[in-house]
Amino acid sequence: MALYTTNVYGDITISDEVVLMATNHVALNVYGVVDLASRRLSDSILDLFNRVSPVKGVKVVTDKDRIYLDVYAIVKGGINQDAVKENMESEIRYKIEQLTGMRIISLNVHIVGVRL
C-alpha cells in the first residue's frame, strides 16, 4: 500500500518503499547501531555476496495516513541497549513524521544482536 494525503499543493502519494528506505537510513545513523538485521532470506543471500540491501531490517505497513514500523537492529557491544533503543525510537518517529507528514501509530524497535 502507500500513504495518501491532500493539501493545498494537491494529492500526495508516498510509497512504502520510500518510507522503508528513509527509516533504514535514519536507523543506521543512530549512535550505537552497527547494522540492521536481515528479515528475509533474500537479504541474507545478498549479504553472502557482499551486497547491501537498502530495505534490510525494516518492516513497514501503511494504512491510509497511518504508519506501522518494526525495526530490527544490531547494536555495538558495551553500549547501553535501552538508551540506543529509546534514541532510535525518538529519531525515527521525529524524522519520518516530518518527512511524510503522517503519524506513526506503532513503532517497535527490536535489538536482535550485539556486535563487538
PyMOL commands that set and color helices and strands:
alter all, ss='L'
color gray80, all
select helices_A, chain A and resi 16-28+41-48+81-100
alter helices_A, ss='H'
color red, helices_A
select strands_A, chain A and resi 2-7+10-15+33-36+58-63+66-76+103-115
alter strands_A, ss='S'
color yellow, strands_A
deselect
rebuild
show_as cartoon
